[in-house]
Structure formats: structure tokens, C-alpha cells
Amino acid sequence: MNRPKHALSTLIAALTKSPRGLTAIRQLAELQKQVPSLYGLLSVNACALAATHYALAPAILTLGIPAVVISLCLIRGVHWLRLRPETLSEAQAVHHLRRTTVLTIFFSIVFVVWAMVLTGFGGPYEQGHAAIFVAVTVIACIFCLTHLPVAAFLVTGIVMSVFLFCCVTSGNKVFLAIAANTAFVTVVMVRTLNTNYRAFVDLVASQAVASRLSEENARLAQTDSLTGLPNRRYFFQKLDEAIRSPSEAGAPFALAIFDLDRFKPINDTYGHNVGDRVLAEAGRRLAEFASADVVVTRLGGDEFGVILRASEGAAAALAFCDGICTALQQPTRIGDIRVVTGCSGGLAVSCKATRDADALFDRADYALYHSKEQRRGATTLFSQEHKDAIHAEQAVETALRTADLAAEMVLHYQPILDTETGRIAFVEGLARWTSPSLGQVGPDRFIAAAERCGMIHTVTLLLLRKALADGARLPPETGLSFNLSAHDLASPETVLAILAAVQGSGFDPRRLTLELTETALMRDFDHAKAAITALRSLGIKIALDDFGTGYSSLGYVHRLPLDKIKIDRSFMVDINTDRGCSLISTILDLCRNLGLDGIVEGIETQAQLDVARRHGSRYVQGYHIGRPMPLAALLQRMDHDAGAVRRRA
């Protein structure tokens, strides 16, 4: 008894196997649209056939059997209406299809046998109704079971076999004609069913291919080609999901941004191929930190982003990020080259007040900036102190945008002494701003604010014109120094405006020195070199400010047409030690060998001045020489110094 059942199950399993990757779930979804209608149609037809034979056949045939079969049809119809194919696994869907096929066999046998039995009762009208019932049943099954052809073929085969047998054995020519007609229609409909099903299979297969291609394109669109890490788009997508997901509401997570220190000098020195390999190695190391709770991405350039759960608190997240910094700081060997990059990070932890992607990213970015400025090689956690600083910066930006710059900004001048003559050789113009709402604002604050809000070019040109006008009142032998922002040098329009301002001022360009920091040069070395060349073509001198604080100042000194080097004030702290004296002496020797004027900054005591003189420093600057002062006070000081020199003479 078990063998036939097993054989039938095997046959059905083979027949219902999804061809060409067609999923059973998709078949169920399509069948769900039609099968309830099929059960409804069978129930209505059964009621109609039972009604026409009610007075002619026994009650068991007109009431009993129809009641049972129609009840089963209604139960199955409700089952199909409540079915949710998308919630099923592939195996569960296949099981449903096989069960549907078995039930199809059951219902087809029951209905056709019942109809054929009823043909023995009544006259030709009742018999004709039975024939119509069979034909309609076949047609309905073929149409409604299109997406399960094995079931449609089984119904057609069973019903038509019994029906044709009964018609042929009846000997009635009318029934023979009906049988032939029904058989022909059935063959045509079966062929149509097969064609439609194959088209359905091909459509699903093509949709599957298109879906895979779409997924692959989406994956490539969210992947960084150099490192293989997810890219910036993926980073912000995951960040939005973390913020908006109901399951994450209120759950803390952290956002970290990492930036490689000293990467641009590596790119400039060894070329982009080496730089790319350094980035690829950094991406590989960072990928080792990825997990179900940690998303690592490359945001662009030498910047990487990480999203991690902070369920153990900010301290644990900070320790984790410091581990990333340590890993990315390890030396990298590229062929025969051994390079070392630093890594600094900024970390922001989400809270109920920062459930906003842009705000959280800005906080992490601000913390990264703080690391770059104050704690290179480590990760800085965004804190209330940083929040207060941001508010203060925003207040400066707001005041700057509404300021009457021409009236509120002035220049103070700090003298630079020529130790050989005892005269002031140059003066450096330093900006001062008194805001009606904020009071005195330090130049480090308002210059940075002007750079952030795009006003630095306006501020630079305004102050330069003031400096050039004041310079006309200086003695002819006294030079004027003026500081440029990194953003100024990167803007061709600003460079042209500077040239125009100098030419239009009447001030001798040979008396003007423009001071640049290494940061200005690192933004775009080739662009900076071109700008410097254009400025020097007018006779303007160029000074490299804060020398010794960067990572590759010597490289810039050799590759740029410079006139002066200003030795950073930090070297004067150890001037009384052998090491400090050696450093100052070495830098001054470098200046002499390259034909550059060396200016020692940060002279605050007579002892420091004496040491600088002993080591051959001709030009010195610092509070001991003179603090920044208004032009009137400077001119008075210069007159006093000139009188003293004359009296000594």
C-alpha cells in the first residue's frame, strides 16, 4: 500500500519542480489570485447541477454529496485567501503546491464521477446540463490553474477521460458530438495554457536575472573600488537606517571619522600609485574591525567612516576607535619603500537630542578637526565643551556676516628688528576686529570663521588695501609683511585681485612680503607654486611662516621660490639648551646656504635676543622687540628709535 502512494508523491514532486529557477513562492502568489475564484465557480456550478436534478435524483446525490464537496471548496477558498506566500520559505511553498495538486486530483474525480452519475437521472436537458458542467469545469481549471500546469493537466486528463468514456459508451450521437467538440476545445486550451505558462516562466527568469544585475549594480554603486570597502553613499544609508529604525530608537550608537595624517606628503613624494596602495592597505586593516555591530566605510580621499553600537558606553567606543588609530599608524611597506602614516579620529555618540544624520556627522567631523589640531594620532570624543565652542563659532560667523568690516576691522603692526643696524626693517600687519555685539574677537577665531563661511577673500582684500594704505606712511626703507590664508592662495581670482590691489595702491611691491603657512602650500602644491610665481613676478617677496611646525617644510623650501623663512616661536622655548641652540643654528645655516632671510620669531627676553644674535640671526620678532600696535604708535616708536640712533651717532 505504501509503494503506490510513494510513487504518486514522487511523480507529483517531479511534475511540480520549478523550471529555470522559477520559485514556488512566485507560483503561489499568482495562484492565490485565481484559485479562490475557481473554488467559488465550482461551488456555484455544483449548486446549479444539484438544483436541476433535485426532483429526479436521490437526496444523497443532490444534497449530501454537494454539501460536503461545496463545504470543502469553501474551506480551501478561505485558506487561499488567508495565505501569505511572501512569508513562506521555498520548501513550504513547494509543499503547498504539491498539496494543491493532490487535492486537485481528489476534487476532479469527485466532481466528474458525481456529474456522470447524475446523467442517469432525468431527460436530455438534465443530461445536457451535466455535460455543460463537465466542460465548464475543465475550462475553469485550465484558466485558473495556469501557473500550476501539472494540476491543470491532471484535472483535464481525469475529467475528460471519464467524460469521453461515458459519452462514447452511451451510443448517443449527440453525446459523441459533444465529446468530440469538448475534446477539441480542451486540446486548444491546453496548448494555450502551456504556451502562457512557458511565457510566465521566461518572464520570471528574466526578472530574476534583472534583479541580480540590479543588486550587483547597487552593490558596485555602494562599494569603493580602491579599498573594497563600502563607500560614502552606503555610509549615509546605514547612518539613516540606524537613526530611523524603530528598533534603534533610543539605542545609543556612535559615528566615527578617521583621517590619515601625513598622507598628502606621501602622495606628493612617492606618487599616486604608492598613495593608492597605502589607502588600500589602510582599508584592509580597517576591514578587520568590521562586524555585525560595526560598519566600516571609505568616505573619500584618505578619510574613513565607522558606525558602531555604543551599548557599553562612550568610553568603550572611544577605546575601540583608538585601537583603529593604532592599527592605521603601523608602518606600511610598498616594495622597497617603508611609509608611516598617522591617523586621527573624531567620535560622536548619538543621543535623543542628536537623532539627525547631518548633525551627528558634523559633530564627529568637528571632533576630528580637534584631534588634528590638538591630539594627532588619537580619537577625540565630541563633548559639551566642543558644543559650546561650536555655538561660539556660529556666533562669530553670524556677527561677521552682518559686520561693517571696513569700520570694525583695523590693522596693528608688530616690528621686525634688524639686529645689525638696530632699526625696524619690516613690520607685520596683524588684523584686529572689534564687533559691536561680541567685543574683541581674536584673529584666530574670525579668520577661521571667515574661511568657513566663504568670506575670507573679502576680508583678505579689505585688510590688504588697509595695509597698503598704511604702508605708504612708513619710512621708504621699511618693509611691510602681510599674511595670506590657505584659501586665498587656492583661489586664482583672489591672487589676481591681490596683484591688482598692489598695482593700484602705488606701494612699491618690492617692499611687500606675503607670508604663507605650510598648510596653504599643502592644499594644492602645484597651484600654490603657480600663485607664488605670479606674485613674485611683480616684485613681491614670499615668506614661509611658522617654519618647522609641519611635516615636510624642507621639501617646500627646496621646491618653492621663497625669499624668507620665519622660524616658529616654539623653537625659542628651548633656546637656552644645547638642543635648542643647535636647532636654531642649523635652520639659520640653511637659510644662509639657500640665500634666504631667516627671521626668528618669539623673542620675549633679552637673553633670547642675545642667543639669537650669537647664532647669526639678523632679523628677530617678538614681544621683547615690540608688541603689535596701531600705526600711529608704531610711527611714534620708529621716530623715537631713529632719534636714539642719531644721538648715538
CORCOR-V43456 format. One record per residue. N is the residue number from 0. RES is the residue in one letter. OMEGA is omega in degrees with one decimal (999 if undefined). Layout:
n=N res=RES omega=OMEGA
n=N res=RES omega=OMEGA
This chain:
n=0 res=M omega=-176.7
n=1 res=N omega=-175.4
n=2 res=R omega=178.3
n=3 res=P omega=179.5
n=4 res=K omega=179.8
n=5 res=H omega=179.2
n=6 res=A omega=178.8
n=7 res=L omega=179.6
n=8 res=S omega=179.2
n=9 res=T omega=179.3
n=10 res=L omega=-179.4
n=11 res=I omega=178.7
n=12 res=A omega=179.4
n=13 res=A omega=-177.3
n=14 res=L omega=-176.4
n=15 res=T omega=178.3
n=16 res=K omega=-175.2
n=17 res=S omega=-179.9
n=18 res=P omega=173.1
n=19 res=R omega=176.5
n=20 res=G omega=178.6
n=21 res=L omega=-176.6
n=22 res=T omega=176.9
n=23 res=A omega=179.9
n=24 res=I omega=178.9
n=25 res=R omega=177.2
n=26 res=Q omega=179.2
n=27 res=L omega=-178.7
n=28 res=A omega=178.8
n=29 res=E omega=179.6
n=30 res=L omega=-178.3
n=31 res=Q omega=179.4
n=32 res=K omega=-172.1
n=33 res=Q omega=-172.5
n=34 res=V omega=177.0
n=35 res=P omega=177.0
n=36 res=S omega=178.9
n=37 res=L omega=179.3
n=38 res=Y omega=177.6
n=39 res=G omega=179.4
n=40 res=L omega=179.1
n=41 res=L omega=-179.4
n=42 res=S omega=179.8
n=43 res=V omega=-180.0
n=44 res=N omega=179.4
n=45 res=A omega=178.1
n=46 res=C omega=-179.2
n=47 res=A omega=-179.4
n=48 res=L omega=178.5
n=49 res=A omega=-178.8
n=50 res=A omega=-178.8
n=51 res=T omega=179.9
n=52 res=H omega=-173.9
n=53 res=Y omega=-176.1
n=54 res=A omega=-173.5
n=55 res=L omega=-174.7
n=56 res=A omega=178.2
n=57 res=P omega=-178.1
n=58 res=A omega=-179.9
n=59 res=I omega=-179.5
n=60 res=L omega=-176.6
n=61 res=T omega=179.8
n=62 res=L omega=-173.4
n=63 res=G omega=-177.6
n=64 res=I omega=178.2
n=65 res=P omega=-178.7
n=66 res=A omega=-179.0
n=67 res=V omega=-175.6
n=68 res=V omega=179.6
n=69 res=I omega=177.1
n=70 res=S omega=177.9
n=71 res=L omega=177.9
n=72 res=C omega=179.9
n=73 res=L omega=178.5
n=74 res=I omega=-179.8
n=75 res=R omega=178.0
n=76 res=G omega=177.2
n=77 res=V omega=178.3
n=78 res=H omega=-180.0
n=79 res=W omega=178.4
n=80 res=L omega=-177.8
n=81 res=R omega=-177.0
n=82 res=L omega=176.9
n=83 res=R omega=-175.4
n=84 res=P omega=-176.2
n=85 res=E omega=-179.9
n=86 res=T omega=-175.7
n=87 res=L omega=171.6
n=88 res=S omega=179.2
n=89 res=E omega=-179.1
n=90 res=A omega=178.9
n=91 res=Q omega=179.0
n=92 res=A omega=177.6
n=93 res=V omega=178.3
n=94 res=H omega=178.3
n=95 res=H omega=180.0
n=96 res=L omega=179.9
n=97 res=R omega=178.3
n=98 res=R omega=177.2
n=99 res=T omega=179.3
n=100 res=T omega=179.0
n=101 res=V omega=179.7
n=102 res=L omega=176.4
n=103 res=T omega=177.8
n=104 res=I omega=-179.0
n=105 res=F omega=-177.1
n=106 res=F omega=-179.0
n=107 res=S omega=178.8
n=108 res=I omega=-177.6
n=109 res=V omega=-176.0
n=110 res=F omega=-176.6
n=111 res=V omega=177.8
n=112 res=V omega=179.4
n=113 res=W omega=-179.1
n=114 res=A omega=-178.8
n=115 res=M omega=176.4
n=116 res=V omega=-179.2
n=117 res=L omega=178.9
n=118 res=T omega=176.9
n=119 res=G omega=-179.2
n=120 res=F omega=176.8
n=121 res=G omega=-176.1
n=122 res=G omega=-176.4
n=123 res=P omega=178.3
n=124 res=Y omega=-179.8
n=125 res=E omega=178.4
n=126 res=Q omega=176.2
n=127 res=G omega=178.2
n=128 res=H omega=178.7
n=129 res=A omega=179.2
n=130 res=A omega=177.7
n=131 res=I omega=179.0
n=132 res=F omega=-179.9
n=133 res=V omega=-178.2
n=134 res=A omega=179.4
n=135 res=V omega=179.2
n=136 res=T omega=179.6
n=137 res=V omega=-179.1
n=138 res=I omega=-178.7
n=139 res=A omega=-179.0
n=140 res=C omega=179.5
n=141 res=I omega=-179.0
n=142 res=F omega=-173.2
n=143 res=C omega=-180.0
n=144 res=L omega=-179.5
n=145 res=T omega=-176.3
n=146 res=H omega=170.9
n=147 res=L omega=-170.7
n=148 res=P omega=-179.6
n=149 res=V omega=178.9
n=150 res=A omega=178.8
n=151 res=A omega=179.8
n=152 res=F omega=179.8
n=153 res=L omega=178.4
n=154 res=V omega=-178.9
n=155 res=T omega=-179.2
n=156 res=G omega=-177.9
n=157 res=I omega=-175.9
n=158 res=V omega=-177.3
n=159 res=M omega=178.4
n=160 res=S omega=-179.8
n=161 res=V omega=-177.6
n=162 res=F omega=-179.8
n=163 res=L omega=178.9
n=164 res=F omega=-179.0
n=165 res=C omega=-179.2
n=166 res=C omega=-178.5
n=167 res=V omega=-177.4
n=168 res=T omega=179.7
n=169 res=S omega=-178.3
n=170 res=G omega=-178.3
n=171 res=N omega=-177.3
n=172 res=K omega=178.9
n=173 res=V omega=179.6
n=174 res=F omega=176.5
n=175 res=L omega=178.0
n=176 res=A omega=177.9
n=177 res=I omega=-179.4
n=178 res=A omega=-179.5
n=179 res=A omega=-179.8
n=180 res=N omega=-179.7
n=181 res=T omega=179.9
n=182 res=A omega=-179.7
n=183 res=F omega=178.9
n=184 res=V omega=-178.8
n=185 res=T omega=179.4
n=186 res=V omega=179.7
n=187 res=V omega=-177.9
n=188 res=M omega=177.6
n=189 res=V omega=178.2
n=190 res=R omega=177.4
n=191 res=T omega=177.6
n=192 res=L omega=-178.2
n=193 res=N omega=178.7
n=194 res=T omega=-179.9
n=195 res=N omega=-179.4
n=196 res=Y omega=178.4
n=197 res=R omega=176.5
n=198 res=A omega=177.2
n=199 res=F omega=179.6
n=200 res=V omega=-179.9
n=201 res=D omega=179.4
n=202 res=L omega=-179.6
n=203 res=V omega=179.5
n=204 res=A omega=178.9
n=205 res=S omega=177.0
n=206 res=Q omega=178.2
n=207 res=A omega=177.8
n=208 res=V omega=179.3
n=209 res=A omega=179.3
n=210 res=S omega=179.1
n=211 res=R omega=178.2
n=212 res=L omega=179.1
n=213 res=S omega=178.5
n=214 res=E omega=179.4
n=215 res=E omega=177.5
n=216 res=N omega=178.2
n=217 res=A omega=178.7
n=218 res=R omega=179.2
n=219 res=L omega=179.9
n=220 res=A omega=-178.7
n=221 res=Q omega=-178.0
n=222 res=T omega=175.4
n=223 res=D omega=-172.9
n=224 res=S omega=-176.8
n=225 res=L omega=-174.6
n=226 res=T omega=-175.6
n=227 res=G omega=177.6
n=228 res=L omega=170.1
n=229 res=P omega=-174.4
n=230 res=N omega=-175.4
n=231 res=R omega=179.6
n=232 res=R omega=179.7
n=233 res=Y omega=-179.5
n=234 res=F omega=-177.9
n=235 res=F omega=174.6
n=236 res=Q omega=179.1
n=237 res=K omega=177.9
n=238 res=L omega=177.3
n=239 res=D omega=179.2
n=240 res=E omega=-179.3
n=241 res=A omega=-178.1
n=242 res=I omega=-171.7
n=243 res=R omega=-176.5
n=244 res=S omega=179.8
n=245 res=P omega=-178.6
n=246 res=S omega=-178.7
n=247 res=E omega=-176.6
n=248 res=A omega=179.9
n=249 res=G omega=179.9
n=250 res=A omega=-176.5
n=251 res=P omega=169.7
n=252 res=F omega=-174.7
n=253 res=A omega=176.9
n=254 res=L omega=-179.2
n=255 res=A omega=175.8
n=256 res=I omega=180.0
n=257 res=F omega=-179.8
n=258 res=D omega=-179.8
n=259 res=L omega=175.4
n=260 res=D omega=176.0
n=261 res=R omega=-179.4
n=262 res=F omega=-177.7
n=263 res=K omega=174.9
n=264 res=P omega=177.2
n=265 res=I omega=178.4
n=266 res=N omega=-178.0
n=267 res=D omega=-175.2
n=268 res=T omega=-172.4
n=269 res=Y omega=179.1
n=270 res=G omega=-174.8
n=271 res=H omega=179.1
n=272 res=N omega=176.9
n=273 res=V omega=178.3
n=274 res=G omega=179.1
n=275 res=D omega=179.8
n=276 res=R omega=175.0
n=277 res=V omega=178.3
n=278 res=L omega=178.9
n=279 res=A omega=178.4
n=280 res=E omega=176.4
n=281 res=A omega=177.3
n=282 res=G omega=179.0
n=283 res=R omega=179.7
n=284 res=R omega=-179.0
n=285 res=L omega=-179.1
n=286 res=A omega=179.4
n=287 res=E omega=179.1
n=288 res=F omega=-177.4
n=289 res=A omega=177.5
n=290 res=S omega=178.4
n=291 res=A omega=-178.3
n=292 res=D omega=-176.5
n=293 res=V omega=176.3
n=294 res=V omega=179.6
n=295 res=V omega=-177.0
n=296 res=T omega=169.4
n=297 res=R omega=-176.8
n=298 res=L omega=-178.1
n=299 res=G omega=-178.6
n=300 res=G omega=178.3
n=301 res=D omega=-178.0
n=302 res=E omega=-178.3
n=303 res=F omega=180.0
n=304 res=G omega=-179.3
n=305 res=V omega=173.0
n=306 res=I omega=-176.5
n=307 res=L omega=174.9
n=308 res=R omega=-179.8
n=309 res=A omega=-177.2
n=310 res=S omega=179.8
n=311 res=E omega=175.4
n=312 res=G omega=-176.7
n=313 res=A omega=-178.3
n=314 res=A omega=179.1
n=315 res=A omega=178.2
n=316 res=A omega=179.1
n=317 res=L omega=178.2
n=318 res=A omega=178.6
n=319 res=F omega=-179.1
n=320 res=C omega=175.3
n=321 res=D omega=175.8
n=322 res=G omega=176.3
n=323 res=I omega=178.1
n=324 res=C omega=-180.0
n=325 res=T omega=-178.9
n=326 res=A omega=-177.4
n=327 res=L omega=178.9
n=328 res=Q omega=-178.8
n=329 res=Q omega=-178.5
n=330 res=P omega=177.4
n=331 res=T omega=178.8
n=332 res=R omega=177.5
n=333 res=I omega=-174.8
n=334 res=G omega=178.3
n=335 res=D omega=-176.9
n=336 res=I omega=175.9
n=337 res=R omega=-177.9
n=338 res=V omega=178.8
n=339 res=V omega=175.0
n=340 res=T omega=171.5
n=341 res=G omega=176.7
n=342 res=C omega=176.1
n=343 res=S omega=-176.8
n=344 res=G omega=173.4
n=345 res=G omega=-173.9
n=346 res=L omega=174.5
n=347 res=A omega=-179.6
n=348 res=V omega=-177.9
n=349 res=S omega=173.3
n=350 res=C omega=-177.5
n=351 res=K omega=-178.1
n=352 res=A omega=-177.7
n=353 res=T omega=175.1
n=354 res=R omega=-179.6
n=355 res=D omega=-172.6
n=356 res=A omega=-177.1
n=357 res=D omega=-179.5
n=358 res=A omega=-179.7
n=359 res=L omega=178.8
n=360 res=F omega=179.8
n=361 res=D omega=178.8
n=362 res=R omega=178.4
n=363 res=A omega=179.5
n=364 res=D omega=177.4
n=365 res=Y omega=178.1
n=366 res=A omega=176.6
n=367 res=L omega=177.9
n=368 res=Y omega=178.6
n=369 res=H omega=177.5
n=370 res=S omega=-179.6
n=371 res=K omega=-176.2
n=372 res=E omega=-170.0
n=373 res=Q omega=-171.3
n=374 res=R omega=-179.3
n=375 res=R omega=178.8
n=376 res=G omega=-179.1
n=377 res=A omega=178.4
n=378 res=T omega=177.8
n=379 res=T omega=177.2
n=380 res=L omega=177.7
n=381 res=F omega=-173.9
n=382 res=S omega=177.3
n=383 res=Q omega=178.0
n=384 res=E omega=177.7
n=385 res=H omega=178.7
n=386 res=K omega=178.3
n=387 res=D omega=179.8
n=388 res=A omega=178.3
n=389 res=I omega=178.0
n=390 res=H omega=178.6
n=391 res=A omega=178.5
n=392 res=E omega=178.4
n=393 res=Q omega=177.7
n=394 res=A omega=178.2
n=395 res=V omega=179.3
n=396 res=E omega=-179.9
n=397 res=T omega=179.5
n=398 res=A omega=-178.9
n=399 res=L omega=-178.6
n=400 res=R omega=-176.9
n=401 res=T omega=-174.4
n=402 res=A omega=168.1
n=403 res=D omega=-169.3
n=404 res=L omega=-177.6
n=405 res=A omega=-178.5
n=406 res=A omega=-171.9
n=407 res=E omega=-177.7
n=408 res=M omega=177.5
n=409 res=V omega=177.5
n=410 res=L omega=168.0
n=411 res=H omega=-172.7
n=412 res=Y omega=178.0
n=413 res=Q omega=-176.3
n=414 res=P omega=172.6
n=415 res=I omega=-170.3
n=416 res=L omega=169.5
n=417 res=D omega=-173.7
n=418 res=T omega=-179.9
n=419 res=E omega=-177.3
n=420 res=T omega=-176.3
n=421 res=G omega=-179.6
n=422 res=R omega=174.2
n=423 res=I omega=-176.3
n=424 res=A omega=-179.2
n=425 res=F omega=169.1
n=426 res=V omega=179.6
n=427 res=E omega=178.6
n=428 res=G omega=-178.0
n=429 res=L omega=-173.7
n=430 res=A omega=175.0
n=431 res=R omega=-178.8
n=432 res=W omega=173.9
n=433 res=T omega=-178.4
n=434 res=S omega=177.9
n=435 res=P omega=-177.1
n=436 res=S omega=-175.0
n=437 res=L omega=-176.2
n=438 res=G omega=-179.8
n=439 res=Q omega=178.1
n=440 res=V omega=-178.2
n=441 res=G omega=-179.0
n=442 res=P omega=178.4
n=443 res=D omega=-178.9
n=444 res=R omega=-174.3
n=445 res=F omega=174.7
n=446 res=I omega=177.4
n=447 res=A omega=178.9
n=448 res=A omega=178.8
n=449 res=A omega=177.1
n=450 res=E omega=-178.3
n=451 res=R omega=-174.2
n=452 res=C omega=174.2
n=453 res=G omega=-178.7
n=454 res=M omega=-172.0
n=455 res=I omega=-179.2
n=456 res=H omega=177.3
n=457 res=T omega=-179.4
n=458 res=V omega=-178.3
n=459 res=T omega=-177.0
n=460 res=L omega=177.4
n=461 res=L omega=-177.8
n=462 res=L omega=179.5
n=463 res=L omega=178.5
n=464 res=R omega=175.9
n=465 res=K omega=-179.1
n=466 res=A omega=179.6
n=467 res=L omega=177.2
n=468 res=A omega=178.0
n=469 res=D omega=-178.5
n=470 res=G omega=178.9
n=471 res=A omega=-179.7
n=472 res=R omega=178.8
n=473 res=L omega=173.9
n=474 res=P omega=-175.2
n=475 res=P omega=-177.4
n=476 res=E omega=-177.1
n=477 res=T omega=-180.0
n=478 res=G omega=-178.4
n=479 res=L omega=176.2
n=480 res=S omega=-178.5
n=481 res=F omega=-177.0
n=482 res=N omega=173.7
n=483 res=L omega=175.3
n=484 res=S omega=175.3
n=485 res=A omega=179.9
n=486 res=H omega=178.5
n=487 res=D omega=-177.1
n=488 res=L omega=-178.6
n=489 res=A omega=-176.7
n=490 res=S omega=177.7
n=491 res=P omega=-179.8
n=492 res=E omega=-179.7
n=493 res=T omega=178.8
n=494 res=V omega=178.1
n=495 res=L omega=178.9
n=496 res=A omega=177.3
n=497 res=I omega=178.7
n=498 res=L omega=-179.8
n=499 res=A omega=-179.9
n=500 res=A omega=180.0
n=501 res=V omega=-179.4
n=502 res=Q omega=-178.0
n=503 res=G omega=-175.7
n=504 res=S omega=-174.1
n=505 res=G omega=179.1
n=506 res=F omega=-178.7
n=507 res=D omega=-177.9
n=508 res=P omega=-178.8
n=509 res=R omega=177.7
n=510 res=R omega=-175.4
n=511 res=L omega=174.4
n=512 res=T omega=175.5
n=513 res=L omega=-176.8
n=514 res=E omega=-179.4
n=515 res=L omega=174.3
n=516 res=T omega=178.7
n=517 res=E omega=178.3
n=518 res=T omega=179.2
n=519 res=A omega=-178.7
n=520 res=L omega=-175.5
n=521 res=M omega=-178.4
n=522 res=R omega=177.8
n=523 res=D omega=-171.4
n=524 res=F omega=-176.6
n=525 res=D omega=178.5
n=526 res=H omega=-180.0
n=527 res=A omega=179.9
n=528 res=K omega=178.8
n=529 res=A omega=179.5
n=530 res=A omega=179.5
n=531 res=I omega=178.7
n=532 res=T omega=179.1
n=533 res=A omega=-179.7
n=534 res=L omega=-178.7
n=535 res=R omega=179.3
n=536 res=S omega=178.4
n=537 res=L omega=-178.5
n=538 res=G omega=179.3
n=539 res=I omega=177.9
n=540 res=K omega=-177.2
n=541 res=I omega=178.2
n=542 res=A omega=174.0
n=543 res=L omega=-174.7
n=544 res=D omega=175.1
n=545 res=D omega=-177.7
n=546 res=F omega=177.2
n=547 res=G omega=-179.1
n=548 res=T omega=-178.6
n=549 res=G omega=-176.1
n=550 res=Y omega=-175.6
n=551 res=S omega=-177.1
n=552 res=S omega=-178.9
n=553 res=L omega=178.0
n=554 res=G omega=180.0
n=555 res=Y omega=-179.8
n=556 res=V omega=-178.0
n=557 res=H omega=-171.3
n=558 res=R omega=-175.6
n=559 res=L omega=176.3
n=560 res=P omega=-177.3
n=561 res=L omega=176.7
n=562 res=D omega=-175.0
n=563 res=K omega=172.5
n=564 res=I omega=177.1
n=565 res=K omega=-176.5
n=566 res=I omega=-171.9
n=567 res=D omega=-177.2
n=568 res=R omega=-177.6
n=569 res=S omega=179.5
n=570 res=F omega=-178.0
n=571 res=M omega=-179.7
n=572 res=V omega=-177.7
n=573 res=D omega=-175.1
n=574 res=I omega=-178.8
n=575 res=N omega=178.1
n=576 res=T omega=179.3
n=577 res=D omega=-179.3
n=578 res=R omega=-179.9
n=579 res=G omega=178.6
n=580 res=C omega=-179.6
n=581 res=S omega=179.8
n=582 res=L omega=179.6
n=583 res=I omega=-178.7
n=584 res=S omega=-179.0
n=585 res=T omega=-178.8
n=586 res=I omega=178.7
n=587 res=L omega=175.4
n=588 res=D omega=177.7
n=589 res=L omega=179.4
n=590 res=C omega=-179.1
n=591 res=R omega=-178.5
n=592 res=N omega=-179.8
n=593 res=L omega=179.7
n=594 res=G omega=-178.7
n=595 res=L omega=173.2
n=596 res=D omega=176.3
n=597 res=G omega=-179.4
n=598 res=I omega=179.8
n=599 res=V omega=179.0
n=600 res=E omega=172.0
n=601 res=G omega=177.0
n=602 res=I omega=-175.8
n=603 res=E omega=179.5
n=604 res=T omega=177.8
n=605 res=Q omega=-180.0
n=606 res=A omega=178.6
n=607 res=Q omega=178.2
n=608 res=L omega=-179.8
n=609 res=D omega=179.4
n=610 res=V omega=179.5
n=611 res=A omega=178.1
n=612 res=R omega=-178.2
n=613 res=R omega=-178.3
n=614 res=H omega=171.3
n=615 res=G omega=178.8
n=616 res=S omega=-179.6
n=617 res=R omega=-175.7
n=618 res=Y omega=-178.5
n=619 res=V omega=-177.9
n=620 res=Q omega=178.3
n=621 res=G omega=-176.4
n=622 res=Y omega=178.6
n=623 res=H omega=178.0
n=624 res=I omega=179.1
n=625 res=G omega=176.9
n=626 res=R omega=174.1
n=627 res=P omega=-176.1
n=628 res=M omega=176.1
n=629 res=P omega=-176.3
n=630 res=L omega=-178.5
n=631 res=A omega=179.1
n=632 res=A omega=179.1
n=633 res=L omega=-179.4
n=634 res=L omega=177.5
n=635 res=Q omega=178.4
n=636 res=R omega=-178.7
n=637 res=M omega=176.1
n=638 res=D omega=-179.9
n=639 res=H omega=-179.6
n=640 res=D omega=180.0
n=641 res=A omega=177.5
n=642 res=G omega=179.5
n=643 res=A omega=179.0
n=644 res=V omega=-179.9
n=645 res=R omega=-179.2
n=646 res=R omega=178.7
n=647 res=R omega=179.5
n=648 res=A omega=999
